[in-house]
Amino acid sequence: IYITEKYSVSYIYDGSLLKENISSYNIESDTFVLNNPTKEGYEFVGWYNQYEENIDKIQKGSIGDLILKAKYVPISYDIMYDLDGGTTNSNNPSNYNIESETITLEYPTKLGYTFIGWNMNGSSKIIKDLLINKGSIGNISLTANWIPNEYRIIYILNGGINNINNPAGYVKDNGDTVIYEPSKEGYTFIGWTSYNDSTPKKELYIENGTQGNLTLTANYIPNEYKIKFDVN
């Protein structure tokens, strides 16, 4: 008469098991396929015995006590950027995992616009200084929000009076901006000049898409008056 020896199976894991594994077996026990644990932010890669051998089942006919340790690797999550025509900062990562150090996202850039913040995962809340804290999980989608820059228009009127319809500034993508004629007593206006255009232009438009502060100089010629002599 033989008595089958009983062997213990112990498990080391810091996740959770939906279904428990066997704690003992003997040489006649049926083959047992091990249940895998789960761990938030990690992917399970296998059970390993004390000899660093990967074990996914305890085969019928096996002998010996077992100490099985679960091994995991962090899951890599995507960071997706909707920049609305802007350019991301090269320091902003495209992925992260639960073990990544806290990420401070750098501001993106867009010509003619100022960045005001991110919408995260479809939220309407705008966050300018956005952190992805260590220990975070899940894919992240970020949408950049912008306001157009308002550029100044500086008028050098040379003693004239500006037209009340002339704006103090303009924005890049807000359509053409019309600049009207100033007036100066005793003179006729012949056009505006600027630092990059020395030819006076009477009908001046700041075209849609222009950017940067502008200095406009009013140019005049003196009026010529007739003198009528009554010599009697």
C-alpha positions as a printed NumPy array, in Angstrom:
array([[  0.   ,   0.   ,   0.   ],
       [  1.34 ,   3.406,  -1.023],
       [  0.225,   6.764,   0.283],
       [  0.589,   9.565,  -2.256],
       [  2.671,  12.45 ,  -0.966],
       [  0.986,  15.803,  -0.918],
       [  2.847,  18.852,  -2.231],
       [  2.061,  22.486,  -1.447],
       [  1.667,  25.292,  -3.974],
       [  2.098,  28.877,  -2.787],
       [  1.655,  32.048,  -4.831],
       [  3.285,  35.449,  -4.686],
       [  1.357,  38.175,  -6.499],
       [  0.143,  41.678,  -5.748],
       [ -2.778,  41.722,  -8.161],
       [ -6.1  ,  39.948,  -7.826],
       [ -7.414,  36.535,  -8.852],
       [-10.994,  36.055, -10.011],
       [-10.664,  32.315,  -9.505],
       [ -8.318,  30.795,  -6.955],
       [ -5.587,  28.347,  -7.908],
       [ -4.978,  25.022,  -6.163],
       [ -2.947,  25.13 ,  -2.959],
       [ -1.814,  21.494,  -3.07 ],
       [ -1.54 ,  18.483,  -5.37 ],
       [ -0.072,  14.999,  -5.61 ],
       [  1.439,  12.834,  -8.315],
       [ -1.986,  11.549,  -9.337],
       [ -3.757,  14.917,  -9.49 ],
       [ -5.173,  15.859, -12.87 ],
       [ -3.358,  18.502, -14.871],
       [ -4.339,  21.934, -13.551],
       [ -4.148,  25.036, -15.768],
       [ -3.221,  27.996, -13.606],
       [ -5.538,  30.984, -13.429],
       [ -3.872,  34.322, -14.161],
       [ -4.028,  37.325, -11.837],
       [ -4.777,  40.871, -12.928],
       [ -3.099,  44.072, -11.796],
       [ -4.238,  47.595, -12.652],
       [ -1.933,  49.218, -15.163],
       [  0.006,  46.035, -15.852],
       [ -0.063,  43.071, -18.203],
       [  0.498,  39.648, -16.692],
       [  3.365,  37.785, -18.398],
       [  3.414,  34.533, -16.447],
       [  3.933,  32.489, -13.294],
       [  7.556,  31.638, -12.514],
       [  8.844,  29.016, -10.087],
       [ 11.799,  29.317,  -7.755],
       [ 14.093,  28.32 , -10.614],
       [ 12.779,  31.156, -12.851],
       [ 10.971,  28.672, -15.095],
       [  7.69 ,  29.773, -16.625],
       [  4.804,  27.611, -15.345],
       [  1.329,  27.83 , -16.872],
       [  0.017,  24.456, -15.641],
       [  0.808,  21.78 , -13.091],
       [  1.032,  18.591, -15.115],
       [ -0.292,  15.287, -13.84 ],
       [  2.669,  13.324, -12.546],
       [  4.505,  16.382, -11.22 ],
       [  6.118,  16.271,  -7.783],
       [  7.585,  18.774,  -5.363],
       [  6.464,  21.851,  -3.496],
       [  6.014,  24.936,  -5.671],
       [  6.445,  28.634,  -5.003],
       [  5.034,  30.55 ,  -7.957],
       [  5.574,  34.259,  -8.463],
       [  3.528,  36.417, -10.837],
       [  5.417,  38.704, -13.199],
       [  3.98 ,  41.759, -14.925],
       [  5.019,  44.481, -17.354],
       [  3.525,  47.972, -17.341],
       [  0.908,  48.642, -20.039],
       [  1.905,  51.418, -22.448],
       [ -0.871,  53.984, -22.95 ],
       [ -1.129,  56.397, -25.887],
       [ -1.22 ,  60.193, -25.596],
       [ -2.989,  61.581, -28.676],
       [ -2.84 ,  65.271, -29.602],
       [ -5.379,  67.251, -31.654],
       [ -3.43 ,  70.458, -32.268],
       [ -5.867,  72.25 , -34.615],
       [ -3.079,  73.348, -36.933],
       [ -0.511,  73.881, -34.209],
       [  2.773,  72.124, -33.486],
       [  3.458,  70.056, -30.39 ],
       [  6.487,  70.614, -28.211],
       [  9.139,  67.967, -28.883],
       [  9.32 ,  67.266, -25.133],
       [  5.704,  66.059, -25.035],
       [  5.609,  62.238, -25.053],
       [  3.358,  60.058, -27.213],
       [  2.912,  57.388, -24.538],
       [  3.396,  56.651, -20.852],
       [  2.789,  53.895, -18.295],
       [  1.765,  53.602, -14.662],
       [  5.399,  53.805, -13.546],
       [  6.278,  56.924, -15.566],
       [  7.298,  59.916, -13.498],
       [  4.79 ,  62.775, -13.416],
       [  4.67 ,  64.399, -16.867],
       [  4.301,  68.172, -17.177],
       [  3.07 ,  68.869, -20.697],
       [  4.789,  71.711, -22.536],
       [  2.71 ,  74.244, -24.455],
       [  2.24 ,  73.685, -28.191],
       [  2.628,  76.584, -30.638],
       [  0.578,  77.954, -33.518],
       [  1.565,  80.874, -35.713],
       [ -0.597,  83.904, -34.931],
       [ -2.279,  82.318, -31.895],
       [ -1.831,  82.026, -28.149],
       [ -2.337,  78.644, -26.461],
       [ -4.924,  78.766, -23.657],
       [ -5.119,  75.118, -22.595],
       [ -6.066,  71.496, -23.222],
       [ -9.361,  69.638, -23.246],
       [ -8.679,  66.154, -21.893],
       [-10.606,  63.09 , -23.059],
       [-13.493,  65.125, -24.453],
       [-14.027,  67.231, -21.326],
       [-15.147,  70.846, -21.833],
       [-12.806,  71.968, -19.046],
       [ -9.714,  73.788, -20.326],
       [ -6.496,  73.109, -18.411],
       [ -3.411,  75.11 , -19.335],
       [ -0.775,  73.562, -17.065],
       [ -1.639,  69.891, -17.443],
       [  0.017,  67.115, -15.439],
       [ -0.155,  63.372, -16.054],
       [  0.58 ,  62.158, -12.554],
       [  2.661,  59.102, -11.796],
       [  0.301,  56.168, -11.302],
       [ -2.183,  57.318, -13.98 ],
       [ -3.599,  54.756, -16.409],
       [ -5.532,  54.778, -19.69 ],
       [ -5.162,  56.303, -23.138],
       [ -5.354,  60.104, -23.169],
       [ -6.665,  62.379, -25.922],
       [ -5.791,  66.072, -25.734],
       [ -7.282,  68.923, -27.775],
       [ -5.423,  72.24 , -27.95 ],
       [ -7.367,  75.503, -27.564],
       [ -6.193,  78.819, -29.002],
       [ -7.133,  82.473, -29.179],
       [ -5.938,  84.603, -32.104],
       [ -3.234,  87.138, -31.32 ],
       [ -4.301,  90.765, -31.621],
       [ -1.595,  92.858, -33.253],
       [ -1.211,  96.612, -32.738],
       [ -1.477,  99.144, -35.524],
       [  0.609, 102.243, -34.835],
       [ -0.335, 105.307, -36.879],
       [  2.191, 108.054, -37.574],
       [ -0.124, 110.838, -38.725],
       [  2.408, 113.642, -39.281],
       [  0.097, 116.279, -37.871],
       [ -3.044, 114.76 , -39.347],
       [ -6.193, 113.344, -37.73 ],
       [ -6.909, 109.632, -37.955],
       [-10.143, 108.316, -39.392],
       [-12.472, 107.244, -36.587],
       [-13.085, 103.939, -38.404],
       [ -9.445, 102.882, -38.281],
       [ -8.87 , 100.048, -35.769],
       [ -6.241, 100.005, -33.052],
       [ -5.359,  96.422, -33.945],
       [ -6.249,  93.322, -35.962],
       [ -6.169,  89.523, -35.723],
       [ -4.566,  87.084, -38.141],
       [ -7.563,  85.163, -39.486],
       [-10.414,  87.628, -39.1  ],
       [-10.747,  88.679, -42.747],
       [ -9.249,  91.69 , -44.493],
       [ -8.921,  94.848, -42.402],
       [ -9.641,  98.111, -44.239],
       [ -7.525, 101.15 , -43.341],
       [ -9.245, 104.44 , -44.113],
       [ -7.788, 107.83 , -45.071],
       [ -6.751, 110.317, -42.387],
       [ -7.142, 114.06 , -42.859],
       [ -4.881, 117.056, -42.426],
       [ -5.924, 120.644, -42.87 ],
       [ -4.272, 122.216, -45.916],
       [ -3.051, 118.89 , -47.272],
       [ -4.234, 116.032, -49.482],
       [ -3.605, 112.494, -48.311],
       [ -1.668, 110.438, -50.908],
       [ -1.282, 107.112, -49.073],
       [  0.101, 105.008, -46.274],
       [  3.645, 103.657, -46.167],
       [  5.103, 101.029, -43.85 ],
       [  8.52 ,  99.694, -42.945],
       [  8.435,  97.163, -45.795],
       [  6.628,  99.231, -48.414],
       [  7.797, 102.76 , -49.187],
       [  5.236, 103.297, -51.973],
       [  2.228, 105.237, -50.632],
       [ -1.029, 103.284, -50.887],
       [ -4.285, 105.176, -50.659],
       [ -6.51 , 102.129, -50.556],
       [ -4.895,  99.934, -47.94 ],
       [ -6.007,  96.477, -46.774],
       [ -4.358,  94.361, -44.132],
       [ -4.922,  91.004, -45.771],
       [ -6.346,  88.037, -43.922],
       [ -3.481,  85.904, -42.579],
       [ -1.138,  88.858, -41.968],
       [  0.521,  88.876, -38.568],
       [  2.721,  91.149, -36.514],
       [  2.463,  94.704, -35.229],
       [  2.243,  97.324, -37.99 ],
       [  3.437, 100.898, -38.175],
       [  1.667, 102.969, -40.829],
       [  2.846, 106.421, -41.839],
       [  0.464, 108.935, -43.407],
       [  1.82 , 110.834, -46.419],
       [  0.433, 114.144, -47.731],
       [  1.068, 116.81 , -50.28 ],
       [  0.186, 120.433, -49.542],
       [ -2.911, 121.775, -51.271],
       [ -2.306, 124.399, -53.94 ],
       [ -4.686, 127.392, -53.76 ],
       [ -5.39 , 129.973, -56.439],
       [ -4.848, 133.68 , -55.782],
       [ -7.204, 135.996, -57.594],
       [ -6.015, 139.592, -57.973],
       [ -8.457, 142.479, -58.356],
       [ -6.192, 145.255, -59.7  ],
       [ -9.079, 147.769, -60.094]])
